[in-house]
């Protein structure tokens, strides 16, 4: 069980930074869209 968890991409730092950047990008786009509507 532990070996499978270690191989999981979710635990690699690169995967975390990539997903974090994507999340921030989405949040930024949503904020701009909301501001444009108002």
N, CA, C and O atoms as CSV, one atom per row, in Angstrom:
chain,resi,resn,atom,element,x,y,z
A,1,UNK,N,N,0.835,-1.204,0.000
A,1,UNK,CA,C,0.000,0.000,0.000
A,1,UNK,C,C,0.874,1.260,0.000
A,1,UNK,O,O,0.606,2.201,-0.747
A,2,UNK,N,N,1.900,1.276,0.825
A,2,UNK,CA,C,2.771,2.450,0.920
A,2,UNK,C,C,3.519,2.709,-0.383
A,2,UNK,O,O,3.705,3.859,-0.781
A,3,UNK,N,N,3.948,1.629,-1.048
A,3,UNK,CA,C,4.689,1.797,-2.298
A,3,UNK,C,C,3.822,2.453,-3.367
A,3,UNK,O,O,4.298,3.290,-4.133
A,4,UNK,N,N,2.566,2.074,-3.413
A,4,UNK,CA,C,1.644,2.663,-4.406
A,4,UNK,C,C,1.418,4.142,-4.107
A,4,UNK,O,O,1.308,4.955,-5.025
A,5,UNK,N,N,1.348,4.487,-2.827
A,5,UNK,CA,C,1.120,5.884,-2.450
A,5,UNK,C,C,2.325,6.729,-2.832
A,5,UNK,O,O,2.177,7.867,-3.278
A,6,UNK,N,N,3.529,6.165,-2.655
A,6,UNK,CA,C,4.746,6.915,-2.979
A,6,UNK,C,C,4.826,7.205,-4.475
A,6,UNK,O,O,5.305,8.261,-4.889
A,7,UNK,N,N,4.348,6.248,-5.282
A,7,UNK,CA,C,4.416,6.421,-6.735
A,7,UNK,C,C,3.332,7.366,-7.255
A,7,UNK,O,O,3.391,7.813,-8.401
A,8,UNK,N,N,2.348,7.667,-6.416
A,8,UNK,CA,C,1.254,8.540,-6.837
A,8,UNK,C,C,1.771,9.929,-7.190
A,8,UNK,O,O,2.537,10.507,-6.419
A,9,UNK,N,N,1.372,10.484,-8.344
A,9,UNK,CA,C,1.836,11.804,-8.781
A,9,UNK,C,C,1.404,12.925,-7.849
A,9,UNK,O,O,2.011,13.996,-7.838
A,10,UNK,N,N,0.360,12.682,-7.069
A,10,UNK,CA,C,-0.150,13.716,-6.167
A,10,UNK,C,C,0.879,14.092,-5.106
A,10,UNK,O,O,0.821,15.181,-4.537
A,11,UNK,N,N,1.823,13.185,-4.842
A,11,UNK,CA,C,2.788,13.439,-3.778
A,11,UNK,C,C,4.064,14.086,-4.310
A,11,UNK,O,O,4.936,14.454,-3.524
A,12,UNK,N,N,4.189,14.232,-5.629
A,12,UNK,CA,C,5.383,14.881,-6.169
A,12,UNK,C,C,5.204,16.392,-6.130
A,12,UNK,O,O,4.143,16.895,-6.499
A,13,UNK,N,N,6.236,17.132,-5.685
A,13,UNK,CA,C,6.130,18.594,-5.531
A,13,UNK,C,C,5.787,19.298,-6.841
A,13,UNK,O,O,5.062,20.293,-6.834
A,14,UNK,N,N,6.300,18.794,-7.967
A,14,UNK,CA,C,6.028,19.424,-9.259
A,14,UNK,C,C,4.532,19.387,-9.558
A,14,UNK,O,O,3.970,20.362,-10.058
A,15,UNK,N,N,3.890,18.260,-9.251
A,15,UNK,CA,C,2.452,18.129,-9.487
A,15,UNK,C,C,1.681,19.131,-8.640
A,15,UNK,O,O,0.702,19.724,-9.094
A,16,UNK,N,N,2.134,19.312,-7.403
A,16,UNK,CA,C,1.455,20.240,-6.503
A,16,UNK,C,C,1.561,21.672,-7.016
A,16,UNK,O,O,0.567,22.399,-7.018
A,17,UNK,N,N,2.762,22.092,-7.454
A,17,UNK,CA,C,2.944,23.462,-7.929
A,17,UNK,C,C,2.151,23.686,-9.209
A,17,UNK,O,O,1.570,24.755,-9.400
A,18,UNK,N,N,2.121,22.681,-10.093
A,18,UNK,CA,C,1.368,22.809,-11.341
A,18,UNK,C,C,-0.121,22.972,-11.063
A,18,UNK,O,O,-0.774,23.831,-11.656
A,19,UNK,N,N,-0.655,22.161,-10.174
A,19,UNK,CA,C,-2.086,22.245,-9.858
A,19,UNK,C,C,-2.398,23.559,-9.161
A,19,UNK,O,O,-3.465,24.141,-9.359
A,20,UNK,N,N,-1.446,24.029,-8.333
A,20,UNK,CA,C,-1.645,25.291,-7.623
A,20,UNK,C,C,-1.676,26.443,-8.619
A,20,UNK,O,O,-2.506,27.345,-8.503
A,21,UNK,N,N,-0.768,26.415,-9.602
A,21,UNK,CA,C,-0.736,27.469,-10.625
A,21,UNK,C,C,-2.026,27.469,-11.427
A,21,UNK,O,O,-2.561,28.531,-11.745
A,22,UNK,N,N,-2.531,26.280,-11.759
A,22,UNK,CA,C,-3.777,26.182,-12.519
A,22,UNK,C,C,-4.940,26.730,-11.708
A,22,UNK,O,O,-5.806,27.424,-12.240
A,23,UNK,N,N,-4.956,26.413,-10.412
A,23,UNK,CA,C,-6.018,26.897,-9.531
A,23,UNK,C,C,-5.996,28.413,-9.459
A,23,UNK,O,O,-7.041,29.057,-9.551
A,24,UNK,N,N,-4.807,28.988,-9.292
A,24,UNK,CA,C,-4.680,30.443,-9.204
A,24,UNK,C,C,-5.108,31.088,-10.513
A,24,UNK,O,O,-5.751,32.138,-10.509
A,25,UNK,N,N,-4.754,30.463,-11.635
A,25,UNK,CA,C,-5.119,30.992,-12.951
A,25,UNK,C,C,-6.632,31.002,-13.114
A,25,UNK,O,O,-7.197,31.982,-13.599
A,26,UNK,N,N,-7.294,29.915,-12.712
A,26,UNK,CA,C,-8.752,29.836,-12.792
A,26,UNK,C,C,-9.406,30.893,-11.921
A,26,UNK,O,O,-10.344,31.568,-12.345
A,27,UNK,N,N,-8.897,31.035,-10.678
A,27,UNK,CA,C,-9.456,32.024,-9.755
A,27,UNK,C,C,-9.305,33.425,-10.336
A,27,UNK,O,O,-10.215,34.246,-10.225
A,28,UNK,N,N,-8.161,33.699,-10.955
A,28,UNK,CA,C,-7.901,35.005,-11.551
A,28,UNK,C,C,-8.879,35.282,-12.688
A,28,UNK,O,O,-9.442,36.372,-12.781
A,29,UNK,N,N,-9.075,34.282,-13.554
A,29,UNK,CA,C,-10.006,34.435,-14.685
A,29,UNK,C,C,-11.431,34.659,-14.198
A,29,UNK,O,O,-12.151,35.497,-14.742
A,30,UNK,N,N,-11.837,33.922,-13.184
A,30,UNK,CA,C,-13.197,34.064,-12.642
A,30,UNK,C,C,-13.388,35.450,-12.043
A,30,UNK,O,O,-14.441,36.064,-12.217
A,31,UNK,N,N,-12.371,35.946,-11.337
A,31,UNK,CA,C,-12.453,37.282,-10.743
A,31,UNK,C,C,-12.636,38.339,-11.821
A,31,UNK,O,O,-13.454,39.246,-11.672
A,32,UNK,N,N,-11.874,38.225,-12.914
A,32,UNK,CA,C,-11.966,39.186,-14.021
A,32,UNK,C,C,-13.359,39.129,-14.642
A,32,UNK,O,O,-13.960,40.165,-14.926
A,33,UNK,N,N,-13.870,37.915,-14.851
A,33,UNK,CA,C,-15.201,37.760,-15.440
A,33,UNK,C,C,-16.268,38.378,-14.549
A,33,UNK,O,O,-17.181,39.041,-15.042
A,34,UNK,N,N,-16.164,38.169,-13.251
A,34,UNK,CA,C,-17.141,38.727,-12.311
A,34,UNK,C,C,-17.078,40.244,-12.315
A,34,UNK,O,O,-18.113,40.908,-12.254
A,35,UNK,N,N,-15.870,40.801,-12.386
A,35,UNK,CA,C,-15.721,42.257,-12.387
A,35,UNK,C,C,-16.258,42.858,-13.680
A,35,UNK,O,O,-16.816,43.956,-13.674
A,36,UNK,N,N,-16.091,42.137,-14.791
A,36,UNK,CA,C,-16.580,42.637,-16.071
A,36,UNK,C,C,-18.104,42.665,-16.113
A,36,UNK,O,O,-18.692,43.543,-16.745
A,37,UNK,N,N,-18.740,41.715,-15.448
A,37,UNK,CA,C,-20.206,41.653,-15.446
A,37,UNK,C,C,-20.812,42.814,-14.675
A,37,UNK,O,O,-21.867,43.329,-15.046
A,38,UNK,N,N,-20.147,43.223,-13.604
A,38,UNK,CA,C,-20.714,44.301,-12.778
A,38,UNK,C,C,-20.538,45.657,-13.432
A,38,UNK,O,O,-20.957,46.671,-12.873
